Structures are given as C-alpha cells and as structure tokens.
C-alpha cells in the first residue's frame, strides 16, 4: 500500500451493498426475484451480515440454488466491499412456474 492509500477513508452505505446483491442475483439462473424482506444488510464495524429472500423456479434443485446464491453473493461482496467477515443467509420464500 502506498502512503496515499493508507490515508483514504470512505463509507459504503448499506443501500450500496443492497444494490450489489441485487445485481449479483440478476446473474444467477434460477432466481425468480426477491420476496418477503428482500435483501437485508446489517453491519457491525467491518463485518457484514446479509439476508437474501428469493423465489426459485418449480422443478429446480433448491439446495443447489441456495448454495449458488450464497457463493455468488459472497464473492461479489468480498470482491467489491472487502468486509473483515461476511455471512450470507439465503431463504427461498416462494416458487414460481417457469414461463414456456
């Protein structure tokens, strides 16, 4: 790190983390949208806890969907936000039929 980088202080509001999660969800096949509480971001210092409430598609493997969402959202947050610690909880709240 350079001396200039060490002096930079910045704040990333929770709304930006919510937008980041929303964009990450759009990249995942099998996510039919958010439901219920949607995306909830909580912070304690540099630690992030994120709840993601989604709908999946009827007939898809829901366990695999939840794991994919958790991994993809975690990667996006770690890459762009660099939290000291991160927890991503996924809740599949609804199922929808795929359009034909």
C-alpha positions in Angstrom: 0.0 0.0 0.0 1.2 3.5 -0.7 1.1 6.3 1.8 -1.8 7.9 -0.2 -3.9 4.6 0.0 -3.4 4.4 3.8 -4.9 7.8 4.3 -8.1 7.3 2.3 -11.2 6.9 4.4 -14.6 6.1 2.8 -18.0 4.9 3.8 -20.2 2.5 1.8 -23.8 2.7 2.9 -26.0 -0.4 3.3 -28.0 0.7 0.2 -24.9 0.2 -2.0 -24.4 -3.3 -0.6 -28.1 -4.0 -1.3 -27.7 -2.8 -4.9 -24.6 -5.0 -5.2 -26.6 -8.1 -4.0 -29.4 -7.2 -6.4 -27.1 -7.1 -9.3 -25.4 -10.3 -8.3 -28.8 -12.1 -8.1 -29.7 -11.0 -11.7 -26.7 -13.0 -12.9 -27.9 -16.3 -11.3 -30.1 -18.6 -13.4 -32.9 -20.0 -11.3 -33.6 -16.8 -9.2 -37.1 -15.7 -10.0 -36.7 -12.5 -7.9 -36.7 -11.3 -4.3 -39.6 -12.0 -1.9 -40.7 -11.1 1.6 -38.0 -9.0 3.2 -35.9 -8.9 0.0 -32.4 -8.1 0.9 -31.4 -7.1 4.4 -27.9 -5.8 5.2 -26.6 -5.5 8.7 -23.2 -4.2 9.7 -21.1 -4.3 12.9 -17.9 -2.4 12.2 -16.3 -4.0 9.1 -18.4 -7.2 9.4 -21.4 -7.8 7.1 -24.4 -10.0 7.6 -26.7 -10.3 4.6 -30.1 -12.0 4.4 -31.3 -12.8 0.9 -35.0 -13.7 0.5 -35.7 -15.1 -3.0 -38.2 -17.0 -5.2 -37.0 -20.0 -7.2 -38.5 -21.9 -10.0 -40.6 -25.0 -9.5 -38.7 -28.1 -10.5 -35.2 -26.7 -9.9 -32.9 -28.1 -7.2 -33.5 -25.7 -4.4 -30.5 -26.7 -2.3 -28.2 -26.0 -5.3 -29.9 -22.7 -5.9 -29.4 -21.6 -2.3 -25.7 -22.6 -2.4 -25.2 -20.9 -5.7 -26.8 -17.7 -4.4 -24.7 -17.8 -1.3 -21.5 -18.3 -3.1 -22.2 -15.7 -5.9 -23.3 -13.0 -3.4 -20.4 -13.7 -1.1 -17.9 -13.4 -4.0 -19.5 -10.1 -5.2 -19.4 -8.6 -1.7 -15.9 -9.8 -0.9 -14.6 -8.5 -4.2 -16.2 -5.1 -4.1 -16.6 -4.5 -0.3 -13.8 -6.4 1.3 -15.5 -6.9 4.6 -13.5 -8.3 7.5 -16.1 -11.0 8.0 -19.2 -12.0 6.0 -22.3 -14.1 6.5 -24.8 -14.6 3.7 -28.1 -16.3 4.7 -30.4 -17.4 1.8 -34.1 -18.1 2.3 -36.2 -19.4 -0.5 -39.6 -18.0 0.3 -41.6 -18.8 -2.9 -41.7 -20.9 -6.0 -42.9 -19.8 -9.4 -43.6 -21.8 -12.6 -41.2 -21.3 -15.4 -42.6 -19.5 -18.4 -43.0 -21.7 -21.5 
